Amino acid sequence: MQSEHNQYQKIYTFNNGYGASVICNQSSYGSDNGLFELAVLDKDGEICYDTTITSDVIGYMTHDHVARVLKEIESL
């Protein structure tokens, strides 16, 4: 996890080969409100645009929403 000067990033990896990047920084969707942006990652750590969860990044997420989506990614 990185956290520096109001910037946050955490990378999650799951046994199914998927992962997630959760960020909050000046360029992420929702950061002005202290919210998070999440991207689903593939087995190579690249953003995955073709899951049943989303076809893009998900912005404006609360802590609870991030937790729910992480569980969904883990279950893919």
LUMLUMDREN-2810 file (N, C-alpha, C; in Angstrom, 1 decimal):
<atoms>
<atom><aa>M</aa><ch>A</ch><at>N</at><xx>0.8</xx><yy>-1.2</yy><zz>0.0</zz></atom>
<atom><aa>M</aa><ch>A</ch><at>CA</at><xx>0.0</xx><yy>0.0</yy><zz>0.0</zz></atom>
<atom><aa>M</aa><ch>A</ch><at>C</at><xx>0.9</xx><yy>1.2</yy><zz>0.0</zz></atom>
<atom><aa>Q</aa><ch>A</ch><at>N</at><xx>0.5</xx><yy>2.2</yy><zz>-0.8</zz></atom>
<atom><aa>Q</aa><ch>A</ch><at>CA</at><xx>1.2</xx><yy>3.5</yy><zz>-0.8</zz></atom>
<atom><aa>Q</aa><ch>A</ch><at>C</at><xx>0.3</xx><yy>4.5</yy><zz>-0.3</zz></atom>
<atom><aa>S</aa><ch>A</ch><at>N</at><xx>0.8</xx><yy>5.4</yy><zz>0.5</zz></atom>
<atom><aa>S</aa><ch>A</ch><at>CA</at><xx>0.0</xx><yy>6.5</yy><zz>1.0</zz></atom>
<atom><aa>S</aa><ch>A</ch><at>C</at><xx>0.9</xx><yy>7.7</yy><zz>1.2</zz></atom>
<atom><aa>E</aa><ch>A</ch><at>N</at><xx>0.8</xx><yy>8.7</yy><zz>0.4</zz></atom>
<atom><aa>E</aa><ch>A</ch><at>CA</at><xx>1.7</xx><yy>9.9</yy><zz>0.5</zz></atom>
<atom><aa>E</aa><ch>A</ch><at>C</at><xx>1.0</xx><yy>11.1</yy><zz>0.0</zz></atom>
<atom><aa>H</aa><ch>A</ch><at>N</at><xx>1.0</xx><yy>12.1</yy><zz>0.8</zz></atom>
<atom><aa>H</aa><ch>A</ch><at>CA</at><xx>0.5</xx><yy>13.4</yy><zz>0.4</zz></atom>
<atom><aa>H</aa><ch>A</ch><at>C</at><xx>-1.0</xx><yy>13.3</yy><zz>-0.1</zz></atom>
<atom><aa>N</aa><ch>A</ch><at>N</at><xx>-1.9</xx><yy>12.7</yy><zz>0.6</zz></atom>
<atom><aa>N</aa><ch>A</ch><at>CA</at><xx>-3.3</xx><yy>12.6</yy><zz>0.2</zz></atom>
<atom><aa>N</aa><ch>A</ch><at>C</at><xx>-3.4</xx><yy>11.7</yy><zz>-1.0</zz></atom>
<atom><aa>Q</aa><ch>A</ch><at>N</at><xx>-2.5</xx><yy>10.8</yy><zz>-1.2</zz></atom>
<atom><aa>Q</aa><ch>A</ch><at>CA</at><xx>-2.6</xx><yy>9.8</yy><zz>-2.3</zz></atom>
<atom><aa>Q</aa><ch>A</ch><at>C</at><xx>-2.6</xx><yy>8.4</yy><zz>-1.7</zz></atom>
<atom><aa>Y</aa><ch>A</ch><at>N</at><xx>-3.4</xx><yy>7.5</yy><zz>-2.3</zz></atom>
<atom><aa>Y</aa><ch>A</ch><at>CA</at><xx>-3.5</xx><yy>6.2</yy><zz>-1.8</zz></atom>
<atom><aa>Y</aa><ch>A</ch><at>C</at><xx>-3.6</xx><yy>5.2</yy><zz>-2.9</zz></atom>
<atom><aa>Q</aa><ch>A</ch><at>N</at><xx>-2.9</xx><yy>4.1</yy><zz>-2.8</zz></atom>
<atom><aa>Q</aa><ch>A</ch><at>CA</at><xx>-3.0</xx><yy>3.0</yy><zz>-3.8</zz></atom>
<atom><aa>Q</aa><ch>A</ch><at>C</at><xx>-2.8</xx><yy>1.7</yy><zz>-3.1</zz></atom>
<atom><aa>K</aa><ch>A</ch><at>N</at><xx>-3.6</xx><yy>0.8</yy><zz>-3.3</zz></atom>
<atom><aa>K</aa><ch>A</ch><at>CA</at><xx>-3.4</xx><yy>-0.6</yy><zz>-2.8</zz></atom>
<atom><aa>K</aa><ch>A</ch><at>C</at><xx>-3.8</xx><yy>-1.6</yy><zz>-3.9</zz></atom>
<atom><aa>I</aa><ch>A</ch><at>N</at><xx>-2.9</xx><yy>-2.5</yy><zz>-4.1</zz></atom>
<atom><aa>I</aa><ch>A</ch><at>CA</at><xx>-3.1</xx><yy>-3.6</yy><zz>-5.1</zz></atom>
<atom><aa>I</aa><ch>A</ch><at>C</at><xx>-3.5</xx><yy>-4.9</yy><zz>-4.4</zz></atom>
<atom><aa>Y</aa><ch>A</ch><at>N</at><xx>-4.6</xx><yy>-5.5</yy><zz>-4.8</zz></atom>
<atom><aa>Y</aa><ch>A</ch><at>CA</at><xx>-5.0</xx><yy>-6.7</yy><zz>-4.3</zz></atom>
<atom><aa>Y</aa><ch>A</ch><at>C</at><xx>-4.8</xx><yy>-7.8</yy><zz>-5.3</zz></atom>
<atom><aa>T</aa><ch>A</ch><at>N</at><xx>-4.4</xx><yy>-9.0</yy><zz>-4.9</zz></atom>
<atom><aa>T</aa><ch>A</ch><at>CA</at><xx>-4.3</xx><yy>-10.2</yy><zz>-5.8</zz></atom>
<atom><aa>T</aa><ch>A</ch><at>C</at><xx>-5.1</xx><yy>-11.3</yy><zz>-5.2</zz></atom>
<atom><aa>F</aa><ch>A</ch><at>N</at><xx>-5.8</xx><yy>-12.1</yy><zz>-6.1</zz></atom>
<atom><aa>F</aa><ch>A</ch><at>CA</at><xx>-6.6</xx><yy>-13.2</yy><zz>-5.6</zz></atom>
<atom><aa>F</aa><ch>A</ch><at>C</at><xx>-6.2</xx><yy>-14.5</yy><zz>-6.3</zz></atom>
<atom><aa>N</aa><ch>A</ch><at>N</at><xx>-6.5</xx><yy>-15.6</yy><zz>-5.6</zz></atom>
<atom><aa>N</aa><ch>A</ch><at>CA</at><xx>-6.1</xx><yy>-16.9</yy><zz>-6.1</zz></atom>
<atom><aa>N</aa><ch>A</ch><at>C</at><xx>-6.7</xx><yy>-17.3</yy><zz>-7.5</zz></atom>
<atom><aa>N</aa><ch>A</ch><at>N</at><xx>-7.7</xx><yy>-16.6</yy><zz>-7.9</zz></atom>
<atom><aa>N</aa><ch>A</ch><at>CA</at><xx>-8.3</xx><yy>-16.9</yy><zz>-9.2</zz></atom>
<atom><aa>N</aa><ch>A</ch><at>C</at><xx>-7.6</xx><yy>-16.2</yy><zz>-10.4</zz></atom>
<atom><aa>G</aa><ch>A</ch><at>N</at><xx>-6.5</xx><yy>-15.5</yy><zz>-10.1</zz></atom>
<atom><aa>G</aa><ch>A</ch><at>CA</at><xx>-5.7</xx><yy>-14.8</yy><zz>-11.1</zz></atom>
<atom><aa>G</aa><ch>A</ch><at>C</at><xx>-6.1</xx><yy>-13.3</yy><zz>-11.3</zz></atom>
<atom><aa>Y</aa><ch>A</ch><at>N</at><xx>-7.2</xx><yy>-12.9</yy><zz>-10.8</zz></atom>
<atom><aa>Y</aa><ch>A</ch><at>CA</at><xx>-7.7</xx><yy>-11.5</yy><zz>-10.9</zz></atom>
<atom><aa>Y</aa><ch>A</ch><at>C</at><xx>-7.1</xx><yy>-10.7</yy><zz>-9.7</zz></atom>
<atom><aa>G</aa><ch>A</ch><at>N</at><xx>-7.2</xx><yy>-9.4</yy><zz>-9.8</zz></atom>
<atom><aa>G</aa><ch>A</ch><at>CA</at><xx>-6.8</xx><yy>-8.5</yy><zz>-8.8</zz></atom>
<atom><aa>G</aa><ch>A</ch><at>C</at><xx>-7.5</xx><yy>-7.2</yy><zz>-8.9</zz></atom>
<atom><aa>A</aa><ch>A</ch><at>N</at><xx>-7.1</xx><yy>-6.3</yy><zz>-8.1</zz></atom>
<atom><aa>A</aa><ch>A</ch><at>CA</at><xx>-7.7</xx><yy>-5.0</yy><zz>-8.1</zz></atom>
<atom><aa>A</aa><ch>A</ch><at>C</at><xx>-6.7</xx><yy>-3.9</yy><zz>-7.7</zz></atom>
<atom><aa>S</aa><ch>A</ch><at>N</at><xx>-6.9</xx><yy>-2.7</yy><zz>-8.3</zz></atom>
<atom><aa>S</aa><ch>A</ch><at>CA</at><xx>-6.1</xx><yy>-1.6</yy><zz>-7.9</zz></atom>
<atom><aa>S</aa><ch>A</ch><at>C</at><xx>-7.1</xx><yy>-0.6</yy><zz>-7.3</zz></atom>
<atom><aa>V</aa><ch>A</ch><at>N</at><xx>-6.9</xx><yy>-0.2</yy><zz>-6.1</zz></atom>
<atom><aa>V</aa><ch>A</ch><at>CA</at><xx>-7.8</xx><yy>0.8</yy><zz>-5.5</zz></atom>
<atom><aa>V</aa><ch>A</ch><at>C</at><xx>-7.0</xx><yy>2.1</yy><zz>-5.2</zz></atom>
<atom><aa>I</aa><ch>A</ch><at>N</at><xx>-7.5</xx><yy>3.2</yy><zz>-5.7</zz></atom>
<atom><aa>I</aa><ch>A</ch><at>CA</at><xx>-6.7</xx><yy>4.4</yy><zz>-5.6</zz></atom>
<atom><aa>I</aa><ch>A</ch><at>C</at><xx>-7.6</xx><yy>5.6</yy><zz>-5.1</zz></atom>
<atom><aa>C</aa><ch>A</ch><at>N</at><xx>-6.9</xx><yy>6.6</yy><zz>-4.6</zz></atom>
<atom><aa>C</aa><ch>A</ch><at>CA</at><xx>-7.5</xx><yy>7.8</yy><zz>-4.3</zz></atom>
<atom><aa>C</aa><ch>A</ch><at>C</at><xx>-6.4</xx><yy>8.9</yy><zz>-4.4</zz></atom>
<atom><aa>N</aa><ch>A</ch><at>N</at><xx>-6.5</xx><yy>9.7</yy><zz>-5.5</zz></atom>
<atom><aa>N</aa><ch>A</ch><at>CA</at><xx>-5.5</xx><yy>10.7</yy><zz>-5.7</zz></atom>
<atom><aa>N</aa><ch>A</ch><at>C</at><xx>-6.2</xx><yy>11.9</yy><zz>-6.4</zz></atom>
<atom><aa>Q</aa><ch>A</ch><at>N</at><xx>-5.4</xx><yy>12.9</yy><zz>-6.7</zz></atom>
<atom><aa>Q</aa><ch>A</ch><at>CA</at><xx>-6.0</xx><yy>14.1</yy><zz>-7.3</zz></atom>
<atom><aa>Q</aa><ch>A</ch><at>C</at><xx>-6.6</xx><yy>13.8</yy><zz>-8.7</zz></atom>
<atom><aa>S</aa><ch>A</ch><at>N</at><xx>-6.3</xx><yy>12.7</yy><zz>-9.4</zz></atom>
<atom><aa>S</aa><ch>A</ch><at>CA</at><xx>-6.8</xx><yy>12.4</yy><zz>-10.7</zz></atom>
<atom><aa>S</aa><ch>A</ch><at>C</at><xx>-7.9</xx><yy>11.3</yy><zz>-10.7</zz></atom>
<atom><aa>S</aa><ch>A</ch><at>N</at><xx>-8.2</xx><yy>10.7</yy><zz>-9.6</zz></atom>
<atom><aa>S</aa><ch>A</ch><at>CA</at><xx>-9.1</xx><yy>9.6</yy><zz>-9.5</zz></atom>
<atom><aa>S</aa><ch>A</ch><at>C</at><xx>-10.5</xx><yy>10.1</yy><zz>-9.4</zz></atom>
<atom><aa>Y</aa><ch>A</ch><at>N</at><xx>-11.5</xx><yy>9.3</yy><zz>-9.9</zz></atom>
<atom><aa>Y</aa><ch>A</ch><at>CA</at><xx>-12.9</xx><yy>9.6</yy><zz>-9.8</zz></atom>
<atom><aa>Y</aa><ch>A</ch><at>C</at><xx>-13.4</xx><yy>9.6</yy><zz>-8.4</zz></atom>
<atom><aa>G</aa><ch>A</ch><at>N</at><xx>-13.8</xx><yy>10.7</yy><zz>-7.9</zz></atom>
<atom><aa>G</aa><ch>A</ch><at>CA</at><xx>-14.3</xx><yy>10.8</yy><zz>-6.5</zz></atom>
<atom><aa>G</aa><ch>A</ch><at>C</at><xx>-13.4</xx><yy>11.3</yy><zz>-5.5</zz></atom>
<atom><aa>S</aa><ch>A</ch><at>N</at><xx>-12.1</xx><yy>11.5</yy><zz>-5.8</zz></atom>
<atom><aa>S</aa><ch>A</ch><at>CA</at><xx>-11.1</xx><yy>11.9</yy><zz>-4.8</zz></atom>
<atom><aa>S</aa><ch>A</ch><at>C</at><xx>-11.5</xx><yy>13.2</yy><zz>-4.1</zz></atom>
<atom><aa>D</aa><ch>A</ch><at>N</at><xx>-12.2</xx><yy>14.1</yy><zz>-4.8</zz></atom>
<atom><aa>D</aa><ch>A</ch><at>CA</at><xx>-12.5</xx><yy>15.4</yy><zz>-4.2</zz></atom>
<atom><aa>D</aa><ch>A</ch><at>C</at><xx>-13.5</xx><yy>15.2</yy><zz>-3.0</zz></atom>
<atom><aa>N</aa><ch>A</ch><at>N</at><xx>-14.1</xx><yy>14.0</yy><zz>-3.0</zz></atom>
<atom><aa>N</aa><ch>A</ch><at>CA</at><xx>-15.1</xx><yy>13.7</yy><zz>-1.9</zz></atom>
<atom><aa>N</aa><ch>A</ch><at>C</at><xx>-14.5</xx><yy>12.6</yy><zz>-1.0</zz></atom>
<atom><aa>G</aa><ch>A</ch><at>N</at><xx>-13.2</xx><yy>12.3</yy><zz>-1.1</zz></atom>
<atom><aa>G</aa><ch>A</ch><at>CA</at><xx>-12.6</xx><yy>11.3</yy><zz>-0.3</zz></atom>
<atom><aa>G</aa><ch>A</ch><at>C</at><xx>-13.0</xx><yy>9.9</yy><zz>-0.7</zz></atom>
<atom><aa>L</aa><ch>A</ch><at>N</at><xx>-13.5</xx><yy>9.7</yy><zz>-1.9</zz></atom>
<atom><aa>L</aa><ch>A</ch><at>CA</at><xx>-13.9</xx><yy>8.4</yy><zz>-2.4</zz></atom>
<atom><aa>L</aa><ch>A</ch><at>C</at><xx>-12.8</xx><yy>7.7</yy><zz>-3.2</zz></atom>
<atom><aa>F</aa><ch>A</ch><at>N</at><xx>-13.1</xx><yy>6.5</yy><zz>-3.5</zz></atom>
<atom><aa>F</aa><ch>A</ch><at>CA</at><xx>-12.1</xx><yy>5.7</yy><zz>-4.2</zz></atom>
<atom><aa>F</aa><ch>A</ch><at>C</at><xx>-12.4</xx><yy>5.3</yy><zz>-5.6</zz></atom>
<atom><aa>E</aa><ch>A</ch><at>N</at><xx>-11.4</xx><yy>4.9</yy><zz>-6.4</zz></atom>
<atom><aa>E</aa><ch>A</ch><at>CA</at><xx>-11.6</xx><yy>4.4</yy><zz>-7.7</zz></atom>
<atom><aa>E</aa><ch>A</ch><at>C</at><xx>-11.0</xx><yy>3.0</yy><zz>-7.8</zz></atom>
<atom><aa>L</aa><ch>A</ch><at>N</at><xx>-11.6</xx><yy>2.1</yy><zz>-8.4</zz></atom>
<atom><aa>L</aa><ch>A</ch><at>CA</at><xx>-11.2</xx><yy>0.7</yy><zz>-8.4</zz></atom>
<atom><aa>L</aa><ch>A</ch><at>C</at><xx>-11.1</xx><yy>0.2</yy><zz>-9.9</zz></atom>
<atom><aa>A</aa><ch>A</ch><at>N</at><xx>-10.0</xx><yy>-0.5</yy><zz>-10.2</zz></atom>
<atom><aa>A</aa><ch>A</ch><at>CA</at><xx>-9.8</xx><yy>-1.1</yy><zz>-11.5</zz></atom>
<atom><aa>A</aa><ch>A</ch><at>C</at><xx>-9.6</xx><yy>-2.6</yy><zz>-11.3</zz></atom>
<atom><aa>V</aa><ch>A</ch><at>N</at><xx>-10.3</xx><yy>-3.4</yy><zz>-12.0</zz></atom>
<atom><aa>V</aa><ch>A</ch><at>CA</at><xx>-10.1</xx><yy>-4.9</yy><zz>-12.0</zz></atom>
<atom><aa>V</aa><ch>A</ch><at>C</at><xx>-8.8</xx><yy>-5.2</yy><zz>-12.8</zz></atom>
<atom><aa>L</aa><ch>A</ch><at>N</at><xx>-8.0</xx><yy>-6.0</yy><zz>-12.3</zz></atom>
<atom><aa>L</aa><ch>A</ch><at>CA</at><xx>-6.7</xx><yy>-6.4</yy><zz>-12.9</zz></atom>
<atom><aa>L</aa><ch>A</ch><at>C</at><xx>-6.7</xx><yy>-7.8</yy><zz>-13.3</zz></atom>
<atom><aa>D</aa><ch>A</ch><at>N</at><xx>-6.0</xx><yy>-8.1</yy><zz>-14.5</zz></atom>
<atom><aa>D</aa><ch>A</ch><at>CA</at><xx>-5.9</xx><yy>-9.4</yy><zz>-15.0</zz></atom>
<atom><aa>D</aa><ch>A</ch><at>C</at><xx>-4.7</xx><yy>-10.1</yy><zz>-14.3</zz></atom>
<atom><aa>K</aa><ch>A</ch><at>N</at><xx>-4.3</xx><yy>-11.3</yy><zz>-14.8</zz></atom>
<atom><aa>K</aa><ch>A</ch><at>CA</at><xx>-3.2</xx><yy>-12.1</yy><zz>-14.1</zz></atom>
<atom><aa>K</aa><ch>A</ch><at>C</at><xx>-1.9</xx><yy>-11.4</yy><zz>-14.4</zz></atom>
<atom><aa>D</aa><ch>A</ch><at>N</at><xx>-1.8</xx><yy>-10.5</yy><zz>-15.3</zz></atom>
<atom><aa>D</aa><ch>A</ch><at>CA</at><xx>-0.5</xx><yy>-9.8</yy><zz>-15.6</zz></atom>
<atom><aa>D</aa><ch>A</ch><at>C</at><xx>-0.5</xx><yy>-8.4</yy><zz>-14.9</zz></atom>
<atom><aa>G</aa><ch>A</ch><at>N</at><xx>-1.5</xx><yy>-8.1</yy><zz>-14.1</zz></atom>
<atom><aa>G</aa><ch>A</ch><at>CA</at><xx>-1.6</xx><yy>-6.8</yy><zz>-13.5</zz></atom>
<atom><aa>G</aa><ch>A</ch><at>C</at><xx>-2.0</xx><yy>-5.7</yy><zz>-14.3</zz></atom>
<atom><aa>E</aa><ch>A</ch><at>N</at><xx>-2.6</xx><yy>-6.0</yy><zz>-15.5</zz></atom>
<atom><aa>E</aa><ch>A</ch><at>CA</at><xx>-3.1</xx><yy>-4.9</yy><zz>-16.4</zz></atom>
<atom><aa>E</aa><ch>A</ch><at>C</at><xx>-4.6</xx><yy>-4.8</yy><zz>-16.1</zz></atom>
<atom><aa>I</aa><ch>A</ch><at>N</at><xx>-5.1</xx><yy>-3.6</yy><zz>-16.4</zz></atom>
<atom><aa>I</aa><ch>A</ch><at>CA</at><xx>-6.6</xx><yy>-3.3</yy><zz>-16.2</zz></atom>
<atom><aa>I</aa><ch>A</ch><at>C</at><xx>-7.3</xx><yy>-4.2</yy><zz>-17.2</zz></atom>
<atom><aa>C</aa><ch>A</ch><at>N</at><xx>-8.3</xx><yy>-4.9</yy><zz>-16.6</zz></atom>
<atom><aa>C</aa><ch>A</ch><at>CA</at><xx>-9.2</xx><yy>-5.8</yy><zz>-17.4</zz></atom>
<atom><aa>C</aa><ch>A</ch><at>C</at><xx>-10.5</xx><yy>-5.2</yy><zz>-17.6</zz></atom>
<atom><aa>Y</aa><ch>A</ch><at>N</at><xx>-10.8</xx><yy>-5.0</yy><zz>-18.9</zz></atom>
<atom><aa>Y</aa><ch>A</ch><at>CA</at><xx>-12.0</xx><yy>-4.3</yy><zz>-19.3</zz></atom>
<atom><aa>Y</aa><ch>A</ch><at>C</at><xx>-13.2</xx><yy>-5.2</yy><zz>-19.7</zz></atom>
<atom><aa>D</aa><ch>A</ch><at>N</at><xx>-13.1</xx><yy>-6.5</yy><zz>-19.5</zz></atom>
<atom><aa>D</aa><ch>A</ch><at>CA</at><xx>-14.1</xx><yy>-7.4</yy><zz>-20.0</zz></atom>
<atom><aa>D</aa><ch>A</ch><at>C</at><xx>-14.6</xx><yy>-8.4</yy><zz>-18.9</zz></atom>
<atom><aa>T</aa><ch>A</ch><at>N</at><xx>-14.8</xx><yy>-8.0</yy><zz>-17.7</zz></atom>
<atom><aa>T</aa><ch>A</ch><at>CA</at><xx>-15.4</xx><yy>-8.8</yy><zz>-16.7</zz></atom>
<atom><aa>T</aa><ch>A</ch><at>C</at><xx>-16.9</xx><yy>-8.6</yy><zz>-16.5</zz></atom>
<atom><aa>T</aa><ch>A</ch><at>N</at><xx>-17.6</xx><yy>-9.4</yy><zz>-15.8</zz></atom>
<atom><aa>T</aa><ch>A</ch><at>CA</at><xx>-19.0</xx><yy>-9.2</yy><zz>-15.5</zz></atom>
<atom><aa>T</aa><ch>A</ch><at>C</at><xx>-19.2</xx><yy>-8.1</yy><zz>-14.5</zz></atom>
<atom><aa>I</aa><ch>A</ch><at>N</at><xx>-18.1</xx><yy>-7.7</yy><zz>-13.9</zz></atom>
<atom><aa>I</aa><ch>A</ch><at>CA</at><xx>-18.2</xx><yy>-6.6</yy><zz>-12.8</zz></atom>
<atom><aa>I</aa><ch>A</ch><at>C</at><xx>-18.2</xx><yy>-5.3</yy><zz>-13.5</zz></atom>
<atom><aa>T</aa><ch>A</ch><at>N</at><xx>-17.3</xx><yy>-5.0</yy><zz>-14.4</zz></atom>
<atom><aa>T</aa><ch>A</ch><at>CA</at><xx>-17.3</xx><yy>-3.7</yy><zz>-15.1</zz></atom>
<atom><aa>T</aa><ch>A</ch><at>C</at><xx>-16.5</xx><yy>-3.8</yy><zz>-16.4</zz></atom>
<atom><aa>S</aa><ch>A</ch><at>N</at><xx>-16.7</xx><yy>-2.9</yy><zz>-17.3</zz></atom>
<atom><aa>S</aa><ch>A</ch><at>CA</at><xx>-15.9</xx><yy>-2.8</yy><zz>-18.5</zz></atom>
<atom><aa>S</aa><ch>A</ch><at>C</at><xx>-15.1</xx><yy>-1.5</yy><zz>-18.5</zz></atom>
<atom><aa>D</aa><ch>A</ch><at>N</at><xx>-14.9</xx><yy>-1.0</yy><zz>-17.3</zz></atom>
<atom><aa>D</aa><ch>A</ch><at>CA</at><xx>-14.1</xx><yy>0.2</yy><zz>-17.1</zz></atom>
<atom><aa>D</aa><ch>A</ch><at>C</at><xx>-13.7</xx><yy>0.3</yy><zz>-15.7</zz></atom>
<atom><aa>V</aa><ch>A</ch><at>N</at><xx>-13.1</xx><yy>1.4</yy><zz>-15.3</zz></atom>
<atom><aa>V</aa><ch>A</ch><at>CA</at><xx>-12.8</xx><yy>1.6</yy><zz>-13.8</zz></atom>
<atom><aa>V</aa><ch>A</ch><at>C</at><xx>-14.1</xx><yy>2.0</yy><zz>-13.2</zz></atom>
<atom><aa>I</aa><ch>A</ch><at>N</at><xx>-14.2</xx><yy>1.8</yy><zz>-11.9</zz></atom>
<atom><aa>I</aa><ch>A</ch><at>CA</at><xx>-15.4</xx><yy>2.2</yy><zz>-11.1</zz></atom>
<atom><aa>I</aa><ch>A</ch><at>C</at><xx>-14.9</xx><yy>3.3</yy><zz>-10.2</zz></atom>
<atom><aa>G</aa><ch>A</ch><at>N</at><xx>-15.6</xx><yy>4.5</yy><zz>-10.3</zz></atom>
<atom><aa>G</aa><ch>A</ch><at>CA</at><xx>-15.2</xx><yy>5.6</yy><zz>-9.4</zz></atom>
<atom><aa>G</aa><ch>A</ch><at>C</at><xx>-16.3</xx><yy>5.9</yy><zz>-8.4</zz></atom>
<atom><aa>Y</aa><ch>A</ch><at>N</at><xx>-16.0</xx><yy>6.9</yy><zz>-7.5</zz></atom>
<atom><aa>Y</aa><ch>A</ch><at>CA</at><xx>-16.9</xx><yy>7.4</yy><zz>-6.5</zz></atom>
<atom><aa>Y</aa><ch>A</ch><at>C</at><xx>-17.4</xx><yy>6.3</yy><zz>-5.6</zz></atom>
<atom><aa>M</aa><ch>A</ch><at>N</at><xx>-16.4</xx><yy>5.5</yy><zz>-5.1</zz></atom>
<atom><aa>M</aa><ch>A</ch><at>CA</at><xx>-16.7</xx><yy>4.3</yy><zz>-4.3</zz></atom>
<atom><aa>M</aa><ch>A</ch><at>C</at><xx>-16.4</xx><yy>4.6</yy><zz>-2.8</zz></atom>
<atom><aa>T</aa><ch>A</ch><at>N</at><xx>-17.4</xx><yy>4.2</yy><zz>-1.9</zz></atom>
<atom><aa>T</aa><ch>A</ch><at>CA</at><xx>-17.1</xx><yy>4.3</yy><zz>-0.5</zz></atom>
<atom><aa>T</aa><ch>A</ch><at>C</at><xx>-16.3</xx><yy>3.0</yy><zz>-0.1</zz></atom>
<atom><aa>H</aa><ch>A</ch><at>N</at><xx>-15.9</xx><yy>3.0</yy><zz>1.2</zz></atom>
<atom><aa>H</aa><ch>A</ch><at>CA</at><xx>-15.1</xx><yy>1.9</yy><zz>1.7</zz></atom>
<atom><aa>H</aa><ch>A</ch><at>C</at><xx>-16.0</xx><yy>0.6</yy><zz>1.5</zz></atom>
<atom><aa>D</aa><ch>A</ch><at>N</at><xx>-17.3</xx><yy>0.7</yy><zz>1.9</zz></atom>
<atom><aa>D</aa><ch>A</ch><at>CA</at><xx>-18.1</xx><yy>-0.5</yy><zz>1.8</zz></atom>
<atom><aa>D</aa><ch>A</ch><at>C</at><xx>-18.3</xx><yy>-1.0</yy><zz>0.4</zz></atom>
<atom><aa>H</aa><ch>A</ch><at>N</at><xx>-18.5</xx><yy>-0.1</yy><zz>-0.5</zz></atom>
<atom><aa>H</aa><ch>A</ch><at>CA</at><xx>-18.6</xx><yy>-0.4</yy><zz>-1.9</zz></atom>
<atom><aa>H</aa><ch>A</ch><at>C</at><xx>-17.4</xx><yy>-1.1</yy><zz>-2.4</zz></atom>
<atom><aa>V</aa><ch>A</ch><at>N</at><xx>-16.2</xx><yy>-0.6</yy><zz>-2.1</zz></atom>
<atom><aa>V</aa><ch>A</ch><at>CA</at><xx>-14.9</xx><yy>-1.2</yy><zz>-2.5</zz></atom>
<atom><aa>V</aa><ch>A</ch><at>C</at><xx>-14.9</xx><yy>-2.7</yy><zz>-1.9</zz></atom>
<atom><aa>A</aa><ch>A</ch><at>N</at><xx>-15.2</xx><yy>-2.9</yy><zz>-0.7</zz></atom>
<atom><aa>A</aa><ch>A</ch><at>CA</at><xx>-15.2</xx><yy>-4.2</yy><zz>0.0</zz></atom>
<atom><aa>A</aa><ch>A</ch><at>C</at><xx>-16.1</xx><yy>-5.2</yy><zz>-0.8</zz></atom>
<atom><aa>R</aa><ch>A</ch><at>N</at><xx>-17.3</xx><yy>-4.7</yy><zz>-1.1</zz></atom>
<atom><aa>R</aa><ch>A</ch><at>CA</at><xx>-18.2</xx><yy>-5.6</yy><zz>-1.9</zz></atom>
<atom><aa>R</aa><ch>A</ch><at>C</at><xx>-17.7</xx><yy>-6.0</yy><zz>-3.2</zz></atom>
<atom><aa>V</aa><ch>A</ch><at>N</at><xx>-17.1</xx><yy>-5.0</yy><zz>-3.9</zz></atom>
<atom><aa>V</aa><ch>A</ch><at>CA</at><xx>-16.6</xx><yy>-5.3</yy><zz>-5.3</zz></atom>
<atom><aa>V</aa><ch>A</ch><at>C</at><xx>-15.4</xx><yy>-6.2</yy><zz>-5.2</zz></atom>
<atom><aa>L</aa><ch>A</ch><at>N</at><xx>-14.5</xx><yy>-6.0</yy><zz>-4.2</zz></atom>
<atom><aa>L</aa><ch>A</ch><at>CA</at><xx>-13.4</xx><yy>-6.9</yy><zz>-4.0</zz></atom>
<atom><aa>L</aa><ch>A</ch><at>C</at><xx>-13.8</xx><yy>-8.4</yy><zz>-3.8</zz></atom>
<atom><aa>K</aa><ch>A</ch><at>N</at><xx>-14.9</xx><yy>-8.6</yy><zz>-3.1</zz></atom>
<atom><aa>K</aa><ch>A</ch><at>CA</at><xx>-15.4</xx><yy>-9.9</yy><zz>-2.9</zz></atom>
<atom><aa>K</aa><ch>A</ch><at>C</at><xx>-15.9</xx><yy>-10.5</yy><zz>-4.2</zz></atom>
<atom><aa>E</aa><ch>A</ch><at>N</at><xx>-16.6</xx><yy>-9.6</yy><zz>-5.0</zz></atom>
<atom><aa>E</aa><ch>A</ch><at>CA</at><xx>-17.0</xx><yy>-10.1</yy><zz>-6.3</zz></atom>
<atom><aa>E</aa><ch>A</ch><at>C</at><xx>-15.9</xx><yy>-10.5</yy><zz>-7.2</zz></atom>
<atom><aa>I</aa><ch>A</ch><at>N</at><xx>-14.8</xx><yy>-9.7</yy><zz>-7.2</zz></atom>
<atom><aa>I</aa><ch>A</ch><at>CA</at><xx>-13.6</xx><yy>-10.0</yy><zz>-8.0</zz></atom>
<atom><aa>I</aa><ch>A</ch><at>C</at><xx>-13.0</xx><yy>-11.3</yy><zz>-7.6</zz></atom>
<atom><aa>E</aa><ch>A</ch><at>N</at><xx>-12.9</xx><yy>-11.5</yy><zz>-6.3</zz></atom>
<atom><aa>E</aa><ch>A</ch><at>CA</at><xx>-12.4</xx><yy>-12.8</yy><zz>-5.7</zz></atom>
<atom><aa>E</aa><ch>A</ch><at>C</at><xx>-13.2</xx><yy>-14.0</yy><zz>-6.1</zz></atom>
<atom><aa>S</aa><ch>A</ch><at>N</at><xx>-14.5</xx><yy>-13.8</yy><zz>-6.4</zz></atom>
<atom><aa>S</aa><ch>A</ch><at>CA</at><xx>-15.4</xx><yy>-14.9</yy><zz>-6.8</zz></atom>
<atom><aa>S</aa><ch>A</ch><at>C</at><xx>-15.5</xx><yy>-15.1</yy><zz>-8.3</zz></atom>
<atom><aa>L</aa><ch>A</ch><at>N</at><xx>-14.8</xx><yy>-14.3</yy><zz>-9.1</zz></atom>
<atom><aa>L</aa><ch>A</ch><at>CA</at><xx>-14.9</xx><yy>-14.5</yy><zz>-10.5</zz></atom>
<atom><aa>L</aa><ch>A</ch><at>C</at><xx>-14.4</xx><yy>-15.9</yy><zz>-10.9</zz></atom>
</atoms>
